[in-house]
Structure formats: structure tokens, C-alpha cells
């Protein structure tokens, strides 16, 4: 089991200690964490700080000195994965603002996936917001969940739907076999024949994903600590970087307009999670979702065959 992440040290360094501790608690050894440290300035003081932090804890460090674009970052992630991982590995894929939540102990969960011949695990983003929806600074000395206690479905409201931003953009690949590699954005894997999905199909194919109640009930989740005081500055830099993807330009510009207009997230516009009923048992829920996903996957393949496209 290995973890691969990328940290933009000029913007996201405050999250790094929280991130490493979260995944250590999930059972990933420091020596199995591969941290790609990104900056345009090889003399950056923040790069030195990140390098020192990672090396003191025994993380594997990869330095990537280049302007950030999503295309380049995911290409770098795939290249790092190919060098550090073998086909049988489980690779946990998480940006530094993504804190995974699994329905059981992670090693037990991955053993369950192996028994079912699963190759890819996805989860929906659960946006973590500070009180009032403000873009708050990250405090190194307080639990991150206490600083951003609200669980919300904010991405669709903030970014809306567009030509390059669909429900697929609101899920992420959380875990995958070493022989599977992520597409740009990390929402889905690159195509592999006979790929085994945890839920029988990509979560992006589930129409119910648009309903916050369904999203909140999915048992594999990505707590998204994206909405911090560094976000607006980061968005402006990324939108000005040559080579920004069409999806990055569309979604980034929409985020920026929304955040500047509302001075954060307008809580009266987003759904927040309210758990007022017993959750369905995890194995029963998994069986039900896998049946639904398998049927959707069959229908999808049949449509493509009728259209004369590769299934």
C-alpha cells in the first residue's frame, strides 16, 4: 500500500502536516508516502520547509520545479507511480487537500476489494467548510475537522455545470491497483480492459450523484479541505498559467467569480450534511450499489456497441 500526493508548496503547505498525520492514522507508513513537491522556484523557502518536514518523517520526496497545470501534474503522478509501484500494489491517490474516509479499517477494506476483484475505488467530494462558509486560514495546532466542521455539497453550486465540468468532476479515484493509472483530474482511471469498479461502474455514471443526500450516503468519501484563505490567490495564479486545461479554466474562473462575489461560500445556497437516521450497513449498501452499477455499465456498453464505438 502506497500513497502518492502532490503539494503546491507556495499555497498548500499549511495542510501538509495534517495530511500526513491523517494517512498515518489510516495505516500508511511514512516510508510508503510519496510526496511530489511543486514550485516554480527551486530556491523557494517553502520548498526547503516542505523538504525538511518530509525528510524528517521519512517520506519519499520527488521535487517538481515547473509551472503547475493539471495536465502536467497528472502526467507527473503517472510517471512517479510507474517508477515506485508494481502492478499488485494498492495506490492511494490524494491531493493534499483530500482526506479519505473509508467505511472500515483501510487494510481490511482493501482486502475486501481484492476478494471482489476490484481495481478502482472512487468517492464523492464532501466539501469541508469553516463556520459561516468563510475562507479560513489553516491552523497547524487544531484538528482540521474542528476548523472546517461543515460537510457540504458545494462544488456544483460554486462551479456549476459546463462543457468541461460534469458530475464526473465531483468524484475522485481514491485507491487503485498499481497497474491502473489516473486520467487528468484524477476523477477516473485511464481505460483498462475488464476494469473492476467497487460500485460496478464509475460513480460519475450514477445519476443520483447529483442529489446531495445520495452523495452524503456513499460509504467511500473524500473530505475536501479546498476552501481556505489561500484559494483565491491560488486560482488567480493557475488561471494565468500558460497551458491551463479547458476544464481548469472553466471551473477555476467560475470558482473565482463565485468566491469573490460571496466572500466565501454562501451557506444558504449549498446543502449541508445532516445525519438524522441510522446508516445502512456497509456490506448491504455495497451489494446494492454494485448491482445498480453493474446494470448501468451493461447499458453503457450496449449503447456504445450500437453506436459502433469501442465498449
N, C-alpha and C positions, 0 to 999 in steps of 0.2 A: 504494500500500500504506500503510494507516494502522493504528495501534494505539489501542484505547480501553480504559482501565482505570479502576477506582475504588479509592481508597485511604482507608480509615478512619484518619485521621492519629493518633488517640489510641491506636490499637492496633498498626497495621501499618507505622509509619514506618520501622522498622529494616530492612524489606525493600526499601524504595524504591530505594536506590542499586544494590543487587544486581539488582533487576528491570530498571531502565533499562539497565544495562550488558549484561545478558543479551540483551535485544531489540535493542540496538545491534549486538551481535556477530552476530545473525541477519540484519542488513541493514536494519533500520528506522531511518531518520534521526530524530534528536531532534525535529526540527520536525514529524514525522508522528506523534508520540506525543501522545495527548490524555489528560490526567490529570485525573480528577474527584476533587477533594479534599473529603472529607466530615468534618464535625464538627457538633456541636450548638452550639458556642461560637465565634462569629466572632472573638473576641479570643484564641483559643487560641494559646499559644506554639508548639505543634506544627504548627498550621496555618501560622503565619508561617515556621517552619523548612521545611516542605514546599514552600510557595510559593517561597521563596528558592531552594531546591535546583532546583525545576522551571524557574524563570525563568532561572537561571544557565546551564542547559543548553539553553534554547530550546524546552522542551516547551510545548505548548498547555495552558493551565490553565483548568479550569472549577471554580468553588467551589460546593459544595452544602452549605448550612448548614441542617441539618434532622436529626431523629432518623433513624437507619438502620432501614429494613425492606427485605427483599428485594424486595417489590412496588414500593416507591418507587425503589429503586436501579436496577432493570431498566427501569422507566419512564424514569428519568433517562438511562440509557445509550442507550435508543432515541431519545430526543429529541436527545441530543448527536450521535448517529450521523446523524440526519436533517439536522442543520444543517451538519455538517462533511464528509459523504461523499456521493458521487454513486453512481449505480447500478453503474457499471463498476468502482468501487474494490474492492480486496480489503481487508476489515476484519479485523484480528487482534484477537480479543476475549480478554482475560486479566485475571483478578483479580490483585492484587499478589502473591499467594502462589502463582500459577500460572506455571510456566516451561515453555514449549512445547518439544517435541523433535520434529523432522521428520526423515524418512529421507534427505533430501538438502538441498542449499543451498536456502534458502527461496524466492528468486526463481525458481529452476529448478522447484521443487516447484509453485509457483502457476501457472507457465506450463504444466506438465503438467496441472494441474486445468483450466485454460482450454481446453486442447486436447480434454479429455474432457467439456466442458460441465458441469463440477462447480460447484455453487453453495455447498455447505456441506461443511466438513471438521470432523469430530469426533475426539476422542481420549479414552481412558480416563484416569482419575486414577491416577497412580503415587505413592503416599504416600511422602514422604521423611522418614525418621525419624533422630533423633540416636541415638548408641550407647546401648544399654540401653533404648531406647524412651522415654527421659525427655523432658519438655517443656523443651527447652533455649532459652536466650536466643540471639538472632541477633547475631553479631559482625560489625561492619562491615568488619573488616580481613582476614577469612579467606574464601576461596571458599565459597559456600553449600553446594556439593556435598560439600565436606570436612567441614562442620559437621553435615550431615544425610546421611550416606553410604548408609544403608539404603534400598532400594527395596522397598516392601511393598504389599500389598492390605489396607489397614486399615479402609477406610470401612464395608464391610459388617459387619465384626466389631464395630466401635465403635458404629455406628448401627443395625445390624440392618435387617430388612425391616419395613415397616409400611404403613399405609393410604396414606401420603403420601410414602414413601421406597422407591423400587424401583431396579432396575438402571439405569433412565434417569438417576437422580440421581448415578451414578458415572461419567458421561461428560460432556464439555463440548464446546460449539461452540468450535473453535479459530480457524477462518477462515471468512469468508462474504462473498459479494458485497454491495455497498452497498445493494442493493435488498432484501436479506434481513435480518430483524431477529430478535433472540433473544427467546425466551419468558422469563418469570420463572425465575430459577435458571440460565439460560444453558445448559441441558442440550440443548435442541432449539430450532430456529427456529420462529417463528410460521408457520402454514401458508401456502404459496405454491403455486399450481398448477404442476405439472411441475418441481418442485424436483429438482436434480441432486445426489445424495449421493455422496461419494467412494467409499463402500463399497457402493453400490447401495441402501442403506436406512439408517435411523438405527441407530447402533451399539447403542442400547438394545433393538433387536429381536433382536439376536444372543444366543440363549440361552447360548452358550459364554462370554459375558462374565462369567458367574458363576464361571468357572474361572480362578483366578489365572494359570495357565500361558498361557491364551489372552490374557488382559489384558496380561501382560508382553510378548507377542509382537506386539501391534498396533503397526504402524510409526509412527503418529502418537500422541504421548503427552503428557500434562500432568503434569509433575513438580510435586507438591502440597506446598509448604512451609507447611503449615497447622498442624502440630503443634509449636508453640513455647510458650515460657513465658507469652505474652500470651493464650493461647487461653481458659483457664478464666475469666479476668476478662471477656474479650470476650463469651463465651457468656452469662454471667450478665446482662450489660447488655442484650444482644439479646433474651433471653427475657423480660426485664422491660419491654421497649419496647411500648407500645400499637400494635396493628396488625401484630404479628409473624404471618407466614403459618402456616397449619396445618402445612406441611412443615417450616418453620423451627422451629416449636415442638416438633414430634415429634422431628426429628433432633437439634436442639440439646439438648433435655433428655436424650436418650439418650447423646449425646457427654459431657455434663457428668457424668452418673452414672457412666459408664464411667471417665472420666479421674480423677475423684476417688476412685473405688474402687481403681483400679490405680496411682495416682500416675503416670500416663502411659499408654503402650501396652505391654501385656503381650506381649512378643515370642514367647512360646510359643503364643500364640493366633492369630497372623497369619502368612500366607505371605509370605516374602521372595524376591526375585528371585535366581535362581541360573542364570547363563548358562553351560552346560557343553557346548553343542553349537553348530555353525555356524548362524547365522540364515539363513533362506530369503532369496533375493534379493528386493529390494524390488519391482521390477516384476512378478515372478512372483507374489508374495504379494498384490499389489494386484489382479491379474487374478482370482485365486482368490476373494478376499473379495468383489469386485464381483459375480461370478457368483452366489455364495451370497446376497448381499444382494438382488440383483435378484429372485431366486426368492422370497425371503421377502416382498419388497414386493408382488409379484404375488399371493401367497397372502393377504396382509393386505388388499389392495384387494378381492379376491374375497369374503372373509368379510364385509367391510363392505357390499358390494353385496347379498349375500344377506340381510343384516340390514336392508336398506333405509336404510342410513346413507350420508352423503356419503363417497366414496372419497378 
